[in-house]
């Protein structure tokens, strides 16, 4: 199956779950902690599937490569490193213990 078909299947299952939770909520009431948790989890699952669908739509085409950054081969300006310490050697005006 394609990603689109799989997501449609997940959406149908989620819709069935939401309907079932609604019927269960009518029978048990919505005041209990357990029912509130199930309702909350169902809502989070709905939001997660919606985000997944949005992501799948943007990535369904060709895989996107990150933008390449060109790094120049020219040496850096030595004045950028005047106030730095030599790694592992400490500062120029101090001695190691």
Secondary structure, 3 states (H helix, E strand, C coil): CCHHHHHHHHHHHHHHHHHHHHHHHHHHCCCCHHHHHHHHHHHHHHHHHHHHHHHHHHHCCCCCCCCCCCCCCCCCCHHHHCCCCECCCECCCCCCC
